[in-house]
Amino acid sequence: MLMDVKIQLDFPHDYQVHVLPKGSAEMPVRIPDAGEPVESLLVRITPPSAPAWVGSFARGFDTDDLVTGVYGWPDGISVGVVSAGYGYVVRASEPKSWARLQPMPITDVRVMPEHKLVIVADFTHIFAYGAEKSMWKSERISWDGITITQVATNHVFGIAWDASEDKEVEFALDVRTGEHTGGAKPWARK
């Protein structure tokens, strides 16, 4: 059985990716190497000038409600993989060259090629990654729940849970700076 996996390769790249079904016969590179097999997303990565390899990307949580997907990375030589809420970025030609992404869990991913950014959200914040590093982390936008409703040229729009008002409130976030307007303000004293 193959889980529902989004593949979004919007940045220029010269590698190929294929999601493999569970139980594939190829020997995978475990990311991270837990010493024993764990539930994971299997992805075959074929770089332009190195042998193809299969990554076994550990699932973050035992649920299909969190994001699972494979994303092109702004540097054009790396691949972002999110497996049931846990995120990783790995060099397509170097399977041992990987890093775990924050936050945990990742609840949404949006790719913004015009800004060379990958935007990820959790339940309370939004983060931006560029070609080589984390670009910014928003202030807390929600008490517990962010839904991105629209991505525009320079902004991400959505709704956030405001526990003090017992309702969802709108927010707008500028992807160039990470600053937002609206949203909940759990840190503010009333």
C-alpha positions as CSV (number, residue, x, y, z in Angstrom):
1,M,0.0,0.0,0.0
2,L,1.3,3.5,-0.9
3,M,0.3,6.3,1.4
4,D,-0.9,9.6,0.0
5,V,2.4,11.5,-0.8
6,K,2.6,14.9,-2.4
7,I,5.5,15.4,-4.8
8,Q,6.3,19.1,-5.6
9,L,9.5,19.8,-7.5
10,D,9.1,23.5,-8.4
11,F,12.7,24.5,-8.1
12,P,15.1,23.9,-11.0
13,H,16.8,20.5,-10.3
14,D,18.5,17.7,-12.2
15,Y,17.6,14.7,-10.0
16,Q,14.6,12.4,-10.1
17,V,12.5,11.1,-7.2
18,H,10.1,8.2,-7.0
19,V,8.1,7.2,-4.0
20,L,8.3,3.4,-3.5
21,P,5.7,1.1,-2.0
22,K,6.2,-0.3,1.5
23,G,8.3,-3.5,1.5
24,S,10.4,-2.6,-1.6
25,A,13.3,-5.0,-2.0
26,E,15.9,-2.3,-2.4
27,M,18.3,-1.8,0.6
28,P,17.5,1.7,2.0
29,V,19.6,4.3,3.7
30,R,17.8,4.9,7.0
31,I,17.2,8.6,7.9
32,P,17.8,8.8,10.8
33,D,19.4,5.4,11.4
34,A,17.5,4.2,14.5
35,G,19.4,0.9,14.4
36,E,16.3,-1.1,13.6
37,P,13.6,-0.7,10.9
38,V,10.9,1.8,11.7
39,E,7.8,2.9,9.8
40,S,9.0,5.1,7.1
41,L,8.5,6.7,3.7
42,L,10.6,5.1,1.0
43,V,12.0,7.4,-1.7
44,R,14.3,6.5,-4.6
45,I,16.5,9.5,-5.4
46,T,18.5,9.5,-8.7
47,P,21.1,12.2,-8.9
48,P,22.6,13.3,-12.2
49,S,26.1,12.1,-11.6
50,A,25.9,9.5,-8.8
51,P,24.2,6.2,-8.3
52,A,20.5,6.1,-7.4
53,W,19.7,5.3,-3.8
54,V,16.7,4.7,-1.6
55,G,16.0,6.7,1.5
56,S,13.9,5.3,4.3
57,F,12.6,8.5,6.0
58,A,11.3,7.8,9.5
59,R,7.6,8.7,10.0
60,G,7.1,11.3,12.8
61,F,3.8,10.1,14.1
62,D,1.4,7.2,13.7
63,T,-1.2,9.1,11.8
64,D,-2.0,10.0,8.2
65,D,-3.4,13.4,9.2
66,L,0.0,15.1,9.1
67,V,1.9,16.1,5.9
68,T,3.8,13.5,3.9
69,G,5.5,14.7,0.8
70,V,8.7,15.2,-1.3
71,Y,9.7,18.7,-2.2
72,G,12.4,20.3,-4.4
73,W,14.7,22.5,-2.4
74,P,15.8,26.0,-3.3
75,D,19.4,25.0,-3.8
76,G,18.5,22.7,-6.7
77,I,20.7,19.9,-5.3
78,S,18.8,18.8,-2.2
79,V,15.4,17.2,-1.6
80,G,13.0,18.0,1.2
81,V,11.1,15.0,2.6
82,V,8.3,15.2,5.1
83,S,7.1,11.8,6.5
84,A,4.0,12.0,8.7
85,G,5.1,15.3,10.3
86,Y,8.9,14.8,10.5
87,G,10.9,16.8,8.0
88,Y,14.3,16.2,6.5
89,V,16.5,17.8,3.8
90,V,19.1,15.6,2.1
91,R,21.6,16.2,-0.7
92,A,20.4,14.2,-3.7
93,S,23.9,12.9,-4.4
94,E,25.0,12.4,-0.8
95,P,22.5,10.3,1.3
96,K,24.6,10.7,4.5
97,S,24.4,14.5,4.1
98,W,21.0,15.3,5.7
99,A,19.5,17.4,8.4
100,R,16.2,17.3,10.3
101,L,13.9,20.3,9.8
102,Q,12.1,22.2,12.5
103,P,9.3,22.3,13.5
104,M,8.1,18.9,14.7
105,P,5.4,18.1,13.7
106,I,5.2,19.8,10.3
107,T,1.5,20.4,9.6
108,D,1.8,22.2,6.2
109,V,4.3,22.8,3.5
110,R,4.2,25.5,0.8
111,V,6.8,26.1,-1.9
112,M,7.4,29.6,-3.1
113,P,9.9,29.5,-6.0
114,E,9.7,33.2,-6.7
115,H,11.2,33.8,-3.3
116,K,13.4,30.7,-3.3
117,L,11.7,29.6,-0.1
118,V,10.0,26.5,1.4
119,I,7.5,27.6,4.0
120,V,6.6,25.1,6.8
121,A,4.0,25.4,9.6
122,D,3.3,23.7,12.9
123,F,0.5,24.3,15.3
124,T,1.7,27.7,16.4
125,H,4.4,29.1,14.1
126,I,5.5,29.4,10.5
127,F,9.1,28.8,9.4
128,A,10.9,29.7,6.1
129,Y,13.9,27.8,4.6
130,G,16.1,29.1,1.8
131,A,18.8,27.4,-0.2
132,E,21.2,26.8,2.6
133,K,19.6,27.7,5.9
134,S,16.6,28.7,7.9
135,M,15.6,32.2,6.9
136,W,13.1,33.1,9.7
137,K,10.6,31.9,12.2
138,S,7.4,33.8,12.8
139,E,6.3,35.0,16.2
140,R,3.6,32.8,17.7
141,I,0.5,33.1,15.5
142,S,-1.9,30.6,17.2
143,W,-2.7,29.0,20.5
144,D,-3.0,25.6,18.8
145,G,-3.8,25.4,15.1
146,I,-2.7,27.1,11.9
147,T,-4.5,26.6,8.6
148,I,-2.9,28.2,5.5
149,T,-5.7,29.2,3.2
150,Q,-3.9,31.1,0.5
151,V,-0.4,31.8,-0.8
152,A,0.0,35.0,-2.8
153,T,3.1,36.7,-4.3
154,N,4.5,38.1,-1.0
155,H,2.2,36.8,1.6
156,V,0.7,33.7,3.3
157,F,-2.8,34.0,4.5
158,G,-4.6,31.8,6.9
159,I,-6.6,31.2,10.1
160,A,-5.3,30.6,13.6
161,W,-7.0,29.4,16.8
162,D,-7.4,32.1,19.4
163,A,-8.3,30.3,22.7
164,S,-9.0,33.5,24.6
165,E,-11.7,34.5,22.1
166,D,-12.7,30.8,21.5
167,K,-12.7,31.3,17.7
168,E,-10.5,31.2,14.6
169,V,-9.0,34.5,13.5
170,E,-7.4,35.5,10.3
171,F,-3.7,36.4,9.8
172,A,-1.4,37.6,7.0
173,L,2.3,36.8,7.0
174,D,4.9,38.6,4.8
175,V,7.2,35.9,3.5
176,R,10.0,38.3,2.9
177,T,10.3,39.1,6.7
178,G,8.3,36.5,8.6
179,E,6.3,39.3,10.2
180,H,2.5,38.9,10.5
181,T,-0.6,40.8,11.2
182,G,-3.7,39.4,12.8
183,G,-3.7,35.9,14.3
184,A,-3.9,35.0,18.0
185,K,-1.6,36.7,20.5
186,P,-1.1,34.1,23.2
187,W,1.8,36.0,24.7
188,A,-0.1,39.2,25.1
189,R,-1.6,40.0,28.6
190,K,-5.1,41.3,28.7
